[in-house]
Amino acid sequence: MTMLNVAHVDKTFNTGTPLESHVLRSVNMSLHKGDYATIIGGNGAGKSTLMNIVAGTHLPDSGTITIDGHNVTKLPEFKRAAYLGRVFQDPMVGTAASMNIEENLALAYRRGKRRGFRWYISSKERDLYRERLSDLELGLESRLTDKVGLLSGGQRQALALIMATLQEPRVLLLDEHTAALDPKTAPKVLEIGNKIIKKYNLTTMMVTHNMKDAIRHGNRLIMMKAGQIVLDISGGEKKNLTVEHLIARFNQVSDEDFDDDAALLV
């Protein structure tokens, strides 16, 4: 079952000016239910723009975006909330610091739904929040009334993962969501994400600059260059992939040497 389909998507910024940039060039990509694709590429490859096109932050110049059979190509970002969950690079973006944990979760729970004037969290809803928070194994299920601003960056990003997956979205977007975390915390958040994705069989796109993370996580690895997908690796090849093998494959399909960018090899 195809959950996300990107067909012939083009995007150019600053058209007709000296700053014109053709960032996506007839990109085609399909993710099936439960696929977890890591998207990697150098600066300017188009990976973040591709995610923003899927999210509705930018609209494509041409091509179509289909989510679970629904054509969402022209839908603005807020109207795609019923289909998508997203975790951003900055932990401060996905959570409201002045509100407590359960209030943040209530906002996420009501995303894409009709809202009234009353702010009410039922005991059943609260039990759901505790159940989902217990998946994190961080003890947050006993801190529902704590202000989110008091949490560490890693705790806030873990909470953002729960918020993004609370309604089990058709597609989960992870937008370099560990890039701002310290080297000890980032792997923990990635593992928490893996656990949630597997438990709820979520279709996931993760954009990353970290080649080792792209290899280690997910069942598909997609590499982009100059606005195009140049590699799509899955199955046994993905499981046995190494950094050296990936660079060799890139050199083979792109007919040029890989730019040894340290940011991609950390």
C-alpha positions in Angstrom: 0.0 0.0 0.0 1.5 3.4 -1.1 1.3 5.9 1.7 3.2 8.7 0.2 3.8 9.4 -3.5 5.9 12.2 -4.9 5.5 12.4 -8.7 7.5 14.6 -11.1 8.0 17.4 -8.5 9.9 20.5 -9.6 10.7 23.5 -7.5 12.7 26.7 -8.3 13.2 29.6 -6.0 13.7 33.2 -7.1 12.7 32.5 -10.6 14.0 35.0 -13.2 16.4 36.7 -10.8 20.2 36.4 -10.4 19.5 34.2 -7.3 17.4 31.7 -9.2 17.9 28.2 -7.8 16.4 25.0 -9.3 16.3 22.9 -6.2 14.1 19.9 -7.2 14.2 18.4 -10.7 11.3 16.1 -11.5 11.7 14.1 -8.3 9.8 10.8 -8.0 9.5 8.9 -4.7 7.0 6.4 -3.2 6.9 5.2 0.4 4.8 2.2 1.3 3.0 1.7 4.6 5.7 1.2 7.3 8.6 2.4 5.2 11.2 4.3 7.1 13.3 6.2 4.6 16.4 8.2 5.6 17.2 11.1 3.2 20.8 12.2 2.9 22.8 14.6 0.6 25.1 17.5 0.8 24.1 21.1 1.3 21.9 22.2 -1.6 21.0 18.6 -2.6 17.3 19.3 -2.1 16.5 17.0 0.8 15.1 19.7 3.1 13.1 21.3 0.2 11.6 17.8 -0.6 10.5 17.5 3.0 9.0 21.0 3.0 7.2 20.2 -0.2 5.7 17.1 1.4 4.8 19.1 4.5 3.2 21.9 2.5 5.6 24.6 3.7 6.4 25.1 0.0 4.2 24.2 -2.9 5.7 22.6 -6.0 6.0 24.4 -9.3 4.8 21.2 -11.0 4.1 17.6 -10.1 1.9 16.0 -7.4 2.0 14.9 -3.8 -0.4 12.1 -2.7 -0.8 11.0 0.9 -2.8 7.8 1.5 -4.6 8.2 -1.8 -5.4 11.9 -1.2 -4.0 14.5 -3.6 -2.7 17.2 -1.3 -0.5 19.0 -3.8 -2.2 22.4 -3.4 -3.2 22.1 0.2 -1.5 24.6 2.6 0.5 23.3 5.5 -2.2 23.7 8.1 -4.7 21.7 6.1 -2.2 18.8 5.9 -2.1 18.5 9.7 -4.6 15.7 9.6 -2.2 13.6 7.5 1.2 14.4 8.9 3.3 14.5 12.0 6.6 16.5 12.1 9.5 16.9 14.4 11.8 19.9 13.7 15.5 20.4 14.2 15.1 22.9 17.0 13.4 21.3 20.2 12.0 24.8 20.9 9.9 24.8 17.7 7.8 21.7 18.3 6.8 22.4 21.9 5.4 25.4 23.9 7.7 26.2 26.8 5.1 28.2 28.8 2.6 25.3 28.8 2.8 22.1 30.8 3.4 18.6 29.3 -0.3 17.6 29.2 -1.3 20.9 27.7 1.2 20.4 24.9 -0.1 16.9 24.3 -3.7 18.2 24.3 -2.7 20.6 21.5 -1.2 17.8 19.5 -4.2 15.5 20.2 -6.6 18.2 18.8 -4.5 19.0 15.7 -6.7 19.0 12.6 -9.9 18.6 14.6 -12.6 21.1 15.3 -12.0 23.0 18.5 -14.5 24.6 20.9 -14.0 27.3 23.5 -13.6 25.0 26.4 -10.2 23.6 27.5 -10.9 20.3 29.0 -8.7 17.2 29.4 -10.7 14.1 30.3 -9.3 11.3 32.5 -9.4 9.0 29.6 -7.3 11.4 27.5 -4.9 11.8 30.4 -4.5 8.1 30.7 -3.6 8.0 27.0 -0.9 10.7 27.5 0.6 8.7 30.4 0.6 5.5 28.3 2.4 7.2 25.4 4.9 9.0 27.6 5.8 5.7 29.3 7.1 4.6 25.9 9.9 7.1 26.3 11.1 5.6 29.6 12.1 9.0 30.8 9.6 9.3 33.7 7.6 12.1 32.0 4.3 10.2 32.5 4.5 11.3 36.2 5.3 14.9 35.4 2.2 15.9 33.3 1.9 19.3 35.1 5.6 20.3 34.7 6.3 23.2 32.4 7.9 22.1 29.2 10.4 24.9 29.5 12.0 23.1 32.5 12.8 20.0 30.4 16.2 19.4 28.7 16.6 19.6 25.0 16.5 15.8 24.7 13.4 15.5 26.8 11.7 18.2 24.8 12.6 16.5 21.5 11.3 13.1 22.9 8.1 14.9 23.9 7.9 16.4 20.4 8.1 12.8 19.0 5.1 11.8 21.1 3.2 14.9 20.1 3.9 14.2 16.4 2.8 10.6 16.6 -0.1 10.9 19.1 -2.7 10.6 16.3 -0.6 8.0 14.4 -0.1 10.2 11.2 -0.1 8.7 7.7 3.4 10.1 7.3 5.9 11.1 10.0 8.5 13.7 9.0 11.8 13.9 11.1 13.5 17.1 10.0 17.2 16.7 11.2 15.5 16.3 14.6 18.7 15.3 16.5 21.1 17.9 14.8 20.8 20.3 17.7 21.3 17.7 20.5 24.5 16.7 22.1 26.3 13.6 21.0 25.1 11.5 24.0 21.5 12.6 23.7 21.0 12.3 20.0 21.3 8.5 19.8 18.8 8.1 22.6 16.3 10.2 20.8 16.9 8.3 17.6 16.3 5.0 19.4 13.1 6.4 21.0 11.9 7.3 17.5 12.7 3.8 16.2 10.7 2.3 19.0 7.6 4.5 18.3 7.9 4.0 14.5 8.0 0.2 14.9 5.3 0.0 17.5 2.8 1.9 15.4 4.1 0.9 12.0 4.5 4.5 10.9 5.6 5.6 7.4 8.5 7.9 8.0 10.9 10.3 6.2 14.0 11.4 8.1 16.3 14.0 6.7 19.8 13.9 8.1 23.3 15.2 7.4 24.8 12.2 9.3 25.7 9.4 6.9 26.1 6.8 9.7 22.7 7.6 11.1 21.2 7.3 7.6 22.8 3.9 7.3 21.9 2.7 10.8 18.3 3.7 10.9 15.3 2.8 8.7 14.7 0.2 5.9 15.5 2.6 3.0 18.2 5.1 2.3 17.7 7.8 -0.3 20.6 10.0 -1.4 20.0 13.3 -3.3 22.3 15.4 -5.4 21.5 18.6 -7.3 17.8 18.3 -6.8 17.5 14.7 -7.9 17.4 11.2 -6.2 20.6 9.4 -7.3 20.3 6.4 -4.9 17.5 4.5 -3.3 18.8 1.5 -1.3 16.7 -1.0 0.6 16.4 -4.6 1.6 19.6 -6.7 2.2 21.8 -4.1 0.6 20.6 -1.5 3.1 21.2 -3.8 6.1 24.8 -4.6 4.9 25.6 -1.0 3.9 28.8 0.7 5.0 29.9 4.3 4.6 32.6 3.1 2.1 30.1 1.1 0.1 27.7 4.0 0.0 30.4 6.4 -1.2 31.4 3.9 -3.9 27.8 3.5 -5.0 27.4 7.3 -5.2 30.5 7.7 -7.3 29.3 5.0 -9.6 25.8 6.4 -10.3 26.8 10.1 -10.4 29.9 9.6 -12.5 32.0 11.8 -10.2 33.8 11.6 -6.9 31.9 12.0 -3.7 32.6 15.4 -2.0 34.1 14.2 1.3 32.1 16.5 3.5 32.9 15.9 7.2 29.4 16.8 8.2 28.1 13.7 6.3 30.6 11.3 7.9 30.3 12.1 11.6 
